[in-house]
Amino acid sequence: MSRLDDIPSSPGKFKMEKSSYFHRLRFQSSLTKFAFFSFFLLCLISILFLRSPPSVNPSQSDPSRRSLRTYSYGGPAWEKHLRASARIRTSNNGITVLVTGAAGFVGTHVSAALKRRGDGVIGLDNFNDYYDPSLKRARQALLERSGIFIVEGDINDVELLRKLFKIVSFTHVMHLAAQAGVRYAMENPSSYVHSNIAGLVNLLEICKSANPQPAIVWASSSSVYGLNTKVPFSEKDKTDQPASLYAATKKAGEEIAHTYNHIYGLSLTGLRFFTVYGPWGRPDMAYFFFTKDILKGKSISIFESANHGTVARDFTYIDDIVKGCLAALDTAEKSTGSGGKKRGPAQLRVFNLGNTSPVPVSDLVSILERQLKVKAKRNVIKMPRNGDVPFTHANISLAQHELGYKPTTDLQTGLKKFVRWYLSYYSGEKKAAAR
Ligand SMILES: O=C(O)[C@H]1O[C@H](OP(=O)(O)OP(=O)(O)OC[C@H]2O[C@@H](n3ccc(=O)[nH]c3=O)[C@H](O)[C@@H]2O)[C@H](O)[C@@H](O)[C@H]1O
């Protein structure tokens, strides 16, 4: 077993335990008993599973999963669905993409857009419980309706990834699986190391050994600019002052990308996303939980920086981000290595994908108030020292030049679409629960 195999597969809110030498001694003495009971349990499980129908297991307990079908890992039905999902519909220039984090916010939108234009798409997601998994299941149901199969598994699972690459010849990987969130890194630091560092390395190990090697586009973050004060943030700026562990793991990811490009000839493009928002978004983000709390009449905390300074973000609408992701995939050159050996220099890129117009958080709240037609109970407080930075602002001229990236949605328009989705999604959920 490789060391990466030792990492538990689905962290979410799981926190790794600290082990000690004494614990290990006690553990070894009870190993024999444990082995006996494990063997007994395994026999029991095998009997039960052999008796049940082999392929289709629709979930009974979670209402959002009722329409979904999951296929037993590795079986013929599983492989059939994998191949169908990976099939390219367009006659020429289609690509076959593994989208990691496909049930996530950006992953869902990118997967749907790729499928719409005829590309082959396979999703991978561990469905962890960092935020309400029923939202991820609803996104999965949406993708399934357009013929996208999401494999349930973790990017740290070596065997699963090997199997996927054996069955499907991926031309591209869109790597969006990550532990997101700036403030949560203080609560559960190991989940960031697990997904954003160990998971990335594991994925790149598989990609470097694949034949052909895919080109990889992956999600970095605006947070790598950390405490920089020169604005707008440019890719040429130093990124050596991360303010959170989240930012530090994304910065580490950029360095790891450099290494795999240098040694193995992998084509790698990192996209620094700037506070992405929109329909099907992440409930841990401020615009999302502000909406929820305003509607409930609960007070919301609005952060301000030192000396009553404004905190602002370069909020970027999801459709603009999707266009940037697709353009990055389309302009990615092929990796130059094969079977783990570099054959020549390969492309290595980093782009800012922002909106270029920062908006104060208090203005975001005013827009939400107007659209929800409810006054917010504002509680303005000093920004806690929890990994947040006072402002972000993207210089996007590189992405404009190389990718033709041109964001077109202002915050007012984007939030209108988000609010419309939010009200319809959650009123639908209430109706379903009442039925
Ligand atoms: O660009 C990124 O790379 C990151 O974007 C996002 O981080 P942020 O820009 O911090 O977004 P988000 O948490 O929505 O806070 C928005 C604003 O509300 C302020 N904020 C927040 C909470 C609160 O209670 N009050 C408040 O004023 C807060 O100070 C901030 O000014 C992603 O979550 C992250 O995963 C990563 O992708």
The ligand as an ORCA input file, in Angstrom:
! r2SCAN-3c Opt
* xyz 0 1
  O     -11.591     33.740     -4.217
  C     -11.283     32.717     -3.649
  O     -10.306     32.077     -3.967
  C     -12.054     32.271     -2.450
  O     -13.371     32.793     -2.568
  C     -14.204     32.512     -1.492
  O     -13.677     33.085     -0.305
  P     -14.150     34.548      0.114
  O     -13.783     35.552     -0.911
  O     -13.634     34.764      1.484
  O     -15.737     34.400      0.070
  P     -16.814     34.375      1.241
  O     -16.446     33.435      2.296
  O     -18.123     34.205      0.585
  O     -16.714     35.854      1.821
  C     -17.049     36.963      1.013
  C     -16.851     38.242      1.766
  O     -17.762     38.309      2.850
  C     -17.066     38.617      4.063
  N     -17.798     37.968      5.167
  C     -17.806     36.633      5.289
  C     -18.499     36.021      6.298
  C     -19.223     36.795      7.209
  O     -19.879     36.315      8.146
  N     -19.193     38.163      7.041
  C     -18.509     38.776      6.061
  O     -18.511     40.008      5.951
  C     -15.673     38.093      3.861
  O     -14.747     38.800      4.666
  C     -15.462     38.373      2.372
  O     -15.021     39.682      2.201
  C     -14.343     31.005     -1.306
  O     -15.141     30.717     -0.165
  C     -13.005     30.340     -1.188
  O     -13.197     28.936     -1.174
  C     -12.100     30.749     -2.320
  O     -12.503     30.130     -3.494
*
